[in-house]
Amino acid sequence: MSIVTIAPSHTKVQAPPKQLVSRDCGPDGCEIDWLASPRREADLDIANFTAFAMEQGWGDGLPLVPPTETRVRTFLSLNHRYPDEVIAHLPPMRAECTVEKIVINAVMAGAPPESLPLLIAAVEAVADPDFELYGMNATTASVAPAMFINGPIRHRLGIPFKHGCFGGAASSAAAIGRALRLIMRNVAGQVVGVTSQSTFGSPARISSLCVGEWEERSPWAPLAERRAGIKGDAVTTFGGMGTMNILDTTSQKPAEFLEMIGKSAAYAGTNGFSPAVPFCEVFVAINPICAEIIGKEMPDIEDVQAVLWRNASLPADWLEHLHRGQLEDQGRIRADGRVYLTPEPKDVVVMVCGGTGGLHAAVVHSFGTSLTQTRAIV
Amino acid sequence: MAKGFVLDPTTARADDITSPGPDAGPLAGKTIGIRVDQMWRAWDWISEIWADEFRKLGVADVKFWRSCGRSGEEGEKMDKELKAFLASIDIAVVGLANCGSCTGWTVHDSLAAAAAGLPTVAVATANFEEFAKTIAKRGGRSGLRVHVLPYPLNERFREDVDPVAYEHFPRLMATMGAAMETSKKAAA
């Protein structure tokens, strides 16, 4: 083995088209009952329904909105999507994830109807085999899919991208992220202690990370445009292991800020340095104040990625000897005697967001071989 | 508060193969395939000892396949290698289910082997036995054979792991449905 570089797969698996009934009449005016899910009788008081849902294994412990037919039909009618449309087969269950199931779980989570296109795009993204949801939904790690949002939809949905954007800003992001998590539980079949072996878990396993990019303050093109050429509404899903805060009260020059971030991201116990994992990516959030300073000297994002990458490395002889030995056997120690967090600079995913107080950056380490996915929101 | 009806948010798959699949039967002249990974050195040590034990029983060959990255181009390469590996063996021994994702992929590859019609055994450590069985059921094959090794395992030194391999080999044979006596006679 040697350095394994990251490249997307060439074969894409898509959910097979499925048409349960004729669509001649359209989803809004049709007299056929398009909703195929079993009906369950329940007390519709939120506290009582939440208790009922927890008994059924549907819940995450927070209050749930009862997914009545009225609520589900209203949600659907505002989106003009056919409920029987199969979006994906999500592991480990590999059962069909239809628009209807997405909507039911979104209703339960309290997500707004306008979020359905985002949720559908996110489900498509995490279902891509390159995202490696099969391992992610089973792992002992703390990983959960994060959603990074670009485009005007940030404003329409109120997705936070300024102060407290990773958590704490009052917005619909937590409910939207929670909807994706309930889909993982109820459709994919990821249940803690049953099909998920996560040793510690993470707050992101309740509400995901649903964050926008502060495109208006970024000196670089939006993340989705850089990654996939998508201008406008898009979601980038990233298998995030948790947020790491990096405080820098001393740097002045762009290279100094990036050195501090890169070196902080490189710690021995992250997946990227594990002999068990051939490659990783890493997400770096740069606040708008630092981004402005860095962007003046480095208008090309590839230069930023290169400096971060070069610093996100460790000298091999600093590693514990068994750890070092395995990496050595795998040919992952480079000619300069260092081990790098990601195979190449392009694997450092950079986005601008956060408050104007500056001082801090955030790093989210990725899970093993999960490859970041970007999809247009349509 | 009034009662009413809600829509079930869950999905389920109705298909399930409860059969353990074909027995391994007599081993003489057959090719055993052992799937290893890049995570567990203890599994490498055990599989090497088991390979030697299989050879003593007169198997035609023992082949190894190492699962690495399962996404991107690397994942495509793994898929092709796995298919070629399964096509080249008569019996599959697949491990090691000793963490969350590696249990997922061990079962995934076991199901691929079983779907190819091969006598198949997934190997799990005790802590991940139930998990492996649950994943197998949710993958549509609750009958998958699972051989269970002690846990913790990878944290032990080699001198402690080797006896585990020898002790468990007869039990592995039983889980596989291998005809031990027939195999011994054939080897003799």
Interface residues (C-beta under 8 A of the other chain):
Chain A: M1 V4 I6 A7 P8 S9 H10 T11 L35 S37 P38 R39 R40 E41 A42 D43 L44 D45 N48 F49 Q56 G57 W58 P66 P67 T68 E69 V72 P91 P92 M93 R94 A95 E96 C97 E100 K101 I104 N105 M108 P129 D130 F131 E132 Y134 G135 M136 N137 A138 T139 T140 A141 L182 N186 V187 G189 V194 T195 S196 Q197 S198 P275 A276 V277 P278 F279 Q330 G368 T369 S370 L371
Chain B: M1 A2 K3 G4 F5 V6 L7 D8 P9 T10 T11 A12 R13 D37 Q38 M39 C68 G69 R70 S71 G72 E73 E74 G75 E76 C99 G100 S101 C102 T103 G104 W105 H108 F128 F131 T134 I135 R138 G139 G140
